[in-house]
Amino acid sequence: MNRLTARWAAALPAAPRGTVLSAATVWPLLAFLAEGAAGPARAELEDALGMPGDRAGEAARGLLDTLDRIRGSSAAIGLWARPGLPLRERWVAGLPAAAFGRFTGDDAADKAALDAWAAERTGGLVPAMPVRVDEDALLVLAAAQTLRTRWLQPFREYELAPESGPWAGRHLSGLRRLTALLDRVGVAETPAGPLTVLRVLGDTGVDVHLLLGEEGAAPGAVLAAGVGVAGGAHPVVTGDVLPLGEAGPGLRAGRTLSTERDHQLQVVTSPFDLSAEHDLLASPGVFGLAAATDADAGHFPGVSDGPLAIGRAAQAGTARFTRDGFEAASVTAFLGIPGGAAVPRPRYRVRRVELEVDRPFGFLAVHRTSRLVLSAGWVADPVEYAYEPYPGDDGEGDDDEDDGWE
């Protein structure tokens, strides 16, 4: 998953206002698609995942379970399909605790249902599903993940007024902290050049790494280098052994007089509150989706008997760094459309039987294998229809119808 993060970050275009991304909700979806894919689509997905498709589903389930077991973290999978689309029961059963539903055919109602799922699964941090459901949509497979942590040592707020660089002359919200733990910061030599890395520790076992590269370094390259540092690919020289002087980007080591014996690491930065949306098909090769988007053929026989292709793939995410902690959320969704031949249409004339329940009736809920009646009742008073007038209607009706360094 880290490899996918690095590839994705390196391929991102410049974002003047910043961006946020998360492979945590992309990698599992690619894995479940690879499990049901065939041909060139499966090969490309396996390359993006870094493992064979027959192992990918199990790995994704393990990943999602791990995300759920991290304190302050939660993850969820959702699946929605058009009525009449035949789905492979084995594939659906392999989605861990997935919400499963069928489209109603009412685009507005379907959008509202999917948006509500995204908002609920992210605590409102991502209020809407990043893909649009329309008449071409046969299937939506989505993942949501939320992360919250509080700093072991909070920051202090103050006014930040940079004297040089692109923020010079501006009066900004700032965060400041003083600690004796010099090994929280370090410098690594990376393909993007020297990289200063600060680890901000949270109380859930989740840390935030702040990365500062040389002036002019490409954002994607810095992020990819930071992923390498996090994975141990680039050794870090920590603050307690850095040479005196300009030790790295934005970092200086020296000596100072103090009334206490402890060493000092002073951190100054500004909080951030980011949100972004990504069209994953803008760089399909990064995610192994180039072949899967070819609508002239079906690519997922392990998902459905109906030929499917990927019509849209997108992510919406947010991240907030404050004096007290960090929170982030992302929702990623893949939308399946017809691939190759159309979804099979009914071809036979059959007997039709209709039941109209228009008077009081009873019901039973029965456990199939034990035949245990779990619930029973009688409906004597049906729910009234709630009439909602259109804007301008007279109501009479119509008779005809935060951020910080550590």
Secondary structure, 3 states (H helix, E strand, C coil): CHHHHHHHHHHCCCCCCCCCCCHHHCHHHHHHHHHCCCHHHHHHHHHHHCCCHHHHHHHHHHHHHHHHHCCCEEEEEEEEECCCCCECHHHHHCCCCCEEEECCCCHHHHHHHHHHHHHHHCCCCCCCCCCCCCCCCCEEEEEEEEEEEEECCCCEEEEECCCCCCCCCCCEEEEEEEECCHHHEEEEEECCEEEEEEEEEECCCCEEEEEECCCCCCHHHHHHHHHHHHCCCCCEEECCCCCCEEEECCEEECCCCCCCCCCCEEEEECCEEEEEEEEHHHCHHHHCCCHHHCCCCCCCCCCECCCEEEEEEEEEEEEEECCCEEEEEEEEEEEEEECCCCCCCCCCCCCCCCCCCCCCEEEEEECCCCCCEEEEEEECCCCCCCCCCCCCCCCCCCCCCCCCCC
